[in-house]
């Protein structure tokens, strides 16, 4: 970073400038925060066999518990995402971390199924707020040239957190209790607070909309310094292509159709995605394997998800996002059906879970990239929160629906085929998006 530069549009400095190491550091921190989200969400999946054994609950009741934080995530994504567009990203991220840490600690001390359900519901509020903010922060910290790839890499943090946390959880389950998993999550969450306070910048787009004069210049320069760019002597805002949308909302005019279709795509694909992630441990244990082995299969599903995210991010530099994600939805459906047919042993199930994780998570990455590219900066966090928030209804529905199907005596292959249909419905929604989305 050098000294002060002449007056300029700070948004253009980020959009068209060379990426600095501090920008990459911000993106890297968001990858880790998303990884924390990944472990916090799946901690209940790793713990579910132990919870079921200790409290003697059936599959239908377990399906409801597996969905509680997903319901909280829906509310948190919408409410906190919209709040982040008003007060800034960093305060919401800090608040979300505190809620997540408290929720994980309380879950470790829960003494009943109702108590645990309420705790997981509240924990989901923080997880949802975090996810809405990190997507927007990465989109705003990256230059135009690498934005889609940066959002895709950020999304790869989710399976990365599940892999690292899940590997540790599997070891904890060998000699410890399911409660140790939540203690691990609480400690890891608290550890991120100082990093967030030191590294994350405020949104430059929000600053120039909310403040004027010296206050705006002071805040903009503080954000530019955190991103490794020279400070400005003044702010000279250039006309923006989204300037005509200043008074628009994500549910008005041309954006309404986009928002509704993205919600539908996210909702239905989440039913498929979370069927795999939430039910793998219980399915494996019901086959007669140890709970630690069940955690290992879930780790392999997330290894596949991590690789899928990274491969998808690389391909987006050459191929438009929209057709790429549409093709991924088709393959995701097929791999979920394949997972349901892999009941012959632990190794085939782990291999099928990894393949399904590859394509289902790559499709999620594609949806994040589409969301980030579909809205102007000042609506991005709120739009992300709304799409993810309402879409998380599908995430909550998936485990519950699968639990009811299992409780009704339906076999795993047929349940997997039914749950896989969510990806095909998502395909139809993305195909109906207005022309031009996801081409960059």
N, C-alpha and C positions, 0 to 999 in steps of 0.2 A: 504494500500500500504506500502510495506517495502522498505529497502534500495536497492542498486544496486545488480543485479544478474550477474552471469558469462555471457560470450559471448553466444548468442543463436540466433536462427531464430525467429524474432519478430512475424512473421506470425503464427508460430506454437504456440507461447504463447497465441495468441487469439484463434486459431482453437481448441486447445486441453486443454487450461487452464480452471479453474473454473470461471464462470461468476461473475464479481464484481458488486457492486451497481452502480458504475459509468458507466459500460456498459449498465446496465438496464436504467440508466438515459438518456444516449444517445438515446437508443431505444425509451424511453418515449417521448423525445423531437421530434423525427421523427414522432411518432404517432400524436403529436399535430400539427406539420408542415403539415402533410398530412390532418389533420382535417381542417387546414386553407385553404388548397387547395380545400377541399370539399365544404366549405362555399363559397369561392370566385367563384368557378365554378357555384354553384347553386344560387348565389345571383341574377343572371339575371332571373332565373326561378321564384324565389319569387317575383321579381319586375315586371315580364312580364304582369300580369293583369293590373297593374297600368299604365305601359308604353303604353299598347294597348289602354286603355281608354283615356289617356291624349293626345296621338298623333293620335289616330284613324287609326291604322294600321291593316291590315287583317292577317289571319293565315299564309298565304304563306310568307309574309314579316317578320312576327314575327319568323317564323321558321329559316329564314336566320340570324336574329339577335341572336337567341338562339345558333347558331352554330359558331358565329364569334370567340369567345375566344377559341373554340375547334380547329379551324384552327390555331390560334396562338400557341396553346399548341403543335400541331404537329411540327411546325417549332422550337419552343423552346426546346422541348424534344430532337430532333435530334441534333440541333446546340449546345445547352448548355450541353447536355449529353456528346457529344464528346469532348467539351471544358473541361468538368470536369475531363475527363481522361488524360488531358494534363496539366492543371494548378492546379488541386485539387478540391475537393468537396466544401469546406467551402467558397471560394471566389464566386463560382457560386451560392450557396445558398443565400449569402448576397445580391448579385446583383439581384437575382430573387425576393427577398423580397422587395427591393426598387422599382422594376418595378411594382410588384403587388400592393403595397401601393399607388403609384402614379396613377396607372390605376383606382383603386377603387375610389380615391378622384375625379379624372376627370369625372368618370361616374356619380357621384353624381351631377355634375354641367353641364351635357350634355343638349343641347337644341334642339336636332334633331336626327332623326333616323340614318342618315349617320355618324354624329359625334360620336354617341354612338357605332355604329358598328366598327369604326376605333379604338376607345378607348378599346373596349373589345378584339379586335384582338391583340393589343399590350399587354394588361394585360395577355392574354393567353401565351405569350412568357415566362413571369416569372413563371406562373403556371406550364408550361411544364418543364422548367429547374429544378424547385423545385422537381417535381415528379421523374424525372430521377435520381436526386442526393439522395433523401431520401431512395429509394429502395436499392441503392448501399451502402450507409452508414450503414444501418441496417444489410445488409448481411455481411459486413466487421467487424462490431462491435460485432457480435454474434459468439459464439463458434459453432463448427460443430454440436453439439448435439441439439441445440435449434434454428439453423438458419432458417429452414423452418417455424417453429412456429413464430419466431420473425418477419419475413417478412409478414406473414399472419396477425399478430397483428398490424403491422405498417399500413397495408392496411385498417384495421378496423377504423383507424383515419378518413378516408374520410367520411363515414356516421356519425361518431361521431360529426365531425365539422358541418355537415349539420343538425344534430338533435339540437345541442346547438344553432348554429346560426339561424337555421330555427325557433326554438321556440321563440327566441328574435325577429326575423323578423316578425313573426305573431303578436306579441304584438305591434310592431312598426306600423304595417299596420292598426291597429284598430283606431289609432288617428293621425297617421303621414302620410308621403308620401313614395313612393317607393324609393326616393332618400336617405332616412334615412338608408336603407339597405346597400347602398354602403359606406356611412360614417362609419357605424359600421365595415365593412370589412377593410377599410383603417386604422382605429385605432387599430384593433386587429392585423393587419399585422405588423405595426410599433413596437408594443409591443414585438414581437418575436426577433427583431434584437439583443438586448443585450444578450438574452439567447443563441442565435446561436454563438455569438462571445466568450462567456464564456465556452460553453459546448462541441460543436462539435469538434472532433479530425480530423486530416487529415488522409487520407488513408495510412496505413502502406505499403500495397502492392505497391502503387504508389511511395512512398518515396524510397523504396529499388530499384525500377527500374529507378528512375530519378536521384538519388544522390549517391555519393560514399564517403568513408572515414568518417572524423569527421562530415561533414555536414549531411550525412545520419544518423549517430549515434545520433546527436543532435536532429534532427527532429523526429526520431523514438522514442527516449526517451520522447520527449514532447507529442507525441501521446499516448504512453503507460501510462504516468502519467494521462492524461485526461481519460483514460479507467480504471484507478485504479490498474495498474500493476507496479511491480518493474521495475526500469530502468535497462538497460544492460550495461556491461562494454565493450562490443563489439558485432558486428553483424556477425553471422556465418550462412549463408544461406544454408539450406538443399535443396537437389534436390526436385523439385515439379513435380507432375504428369502433370501439364500444361506447363512445361518448353519447350516442343517441339512446343508450340503454340505461343512462344514469338513474332514471326514475322507474325503471322496469323492475319487476320482481320475477322470481323464477317460475311463478305460476300465472304469468300474464303475457299476452301477446305470443310471439313466436317461440318464446322459451317454455311456454306451458306444455306444448306437445312434447318437446325434448325431455322435460322433467318427468312427465308421466311415463314416457316410454323407458327412460333410464330406471325409474323406480320399478316398473314391471320387470325389466330384465334382471335387475339386481335381486328383487324379491324371489323370483322363481329359480334363478340359479343358486341362490343361497339355500333353498330347500334341499337341493342336490349336494351342495358343498358341505353343509353341516351334517347331513346324514352320514357322510363318510367320516368326518372328523369326530363327531360326538359318539357314534355307536361302535367304532372299531374296538375299543377295549372290552366292552361288554360282550360283543360277538365272539371275540377270541377267548375270553374266560368261559363263556358258555360252551365252547368247543372242548373244554377240559384243560386249557393251558393256564399257567400261573399268571397273576396280575402283572408281574414284571415283564413277562413275555408279551402281554397285551400292550403295555406301554411301548415296547420295542416295535411292534407292528405300526402303532400310531406314529412313532418317530420316522419310520420308513415312508409313510404317507406324506409326511412333511418334508422329508428329503426330496421326494419326487416333486412336491410343491415348490421347494426352493429352486431346484434345477429348472422347473417349468417357468418360474418367474424370470430367472436370469436369461434363459433362452428367448423368452418372449420379448424381453427388453432389448436384446440384441437385434432381433428380427424387425422391431419397430423402426430401427434406423434405416431400413431398406423397404419395408412394406407398410402401406397404410394400415392404421390400427383397426378400423371397422371391419373390413373383410377378413382380417387375420383373426379377430375375436369371434367372428361368426363361424369360421371353420373350426376354431377351437371348441366351441359349444357342441358341435356335432360329434367330434372325437371324444369329448368329455362324457357325453351320454353313453357311447359305446364302452368306454373304460369302466364306468360305474356298473353297467350290466355285467361286464367281465369280472369285476370284483365280487359281485353277488354269486357268481358261479364257481368261485375258488374256495371251496370248503374242504379240499382234500388234505390240507396240512398247513402248518405254520408258515413254511417257506413260500408256497404258492400264494397264500393270502397276503403275506408281506410284499411280494413282488407285484401282485395285482393292486394293492393299496398304493404302492409307490407310483405305478402308472396312472391310476385314477387321480392321485394327488397332483401329478405333473400337469395334467390337462385341466382339471377343475380349478386349480390355483392360477394357472396361466390365464384362464378366462376371467377370473377376478381381477387380475392385473390389467387386462384389457379394459374392463369396465372402469377401473380407476382412471386410466389414461383418457378414456372417452369423457368421463365426468370433468376432468381437469381442462380438457380442450373445448368444452361445450359452453363455458360461462366466462364472462369478464371477471377480472381479478376481484372487484369489490363485491361480487356475489358468490365467489368460489367456495369459501368455507361454509356459508349457509347452504348453498346448493349441494355441496358434498354431504353435509349433515342431513339434509332432507332426503336426498336419494338413498343414502346409507341407512338413515333412520327408519324410513318406511320400508325400505328393502330388507332391513333386519327382521321385519315381521316374518319373512320367509325363512330366515335363519332360525327363528324361534319355532316356526311351524314344523320345520323338517324333523328335528328329533322327536317332537310330540307325535306327529303323524306316523313316523316309523315305529315308535313305541306302541301305538294303537294297532298298527298292522301286525306287528309281532305278537301282541297280546291276543289278537284275533286268530292266531294259528297260521298265518301266512308264512311261507318259507322265505329264506334269505334271498334266493335268486329272484323271486317275484317282487319282493319288497324293493330290492335294488333297482329293478326295471321300472317300477312305479316312481320311485324317488328320482331316478335319472331323467324323467320327463321334464323336470324343471328346467334343465339346460336347453331343451328343444324349444320350450315356450320363450325362454330368454332370447334365443336365436331369432324368433319371429319379431320380438319387440325391437331388437337392434336393426333388423332389416327394414323396419318402418320408420327409423329416424330420418329427419330432414336431410336432404342431400348435402354432402360436404362434411358431415361430422366424421371425425376419425381419419381424415385423409392426410393430415400433416404428420 
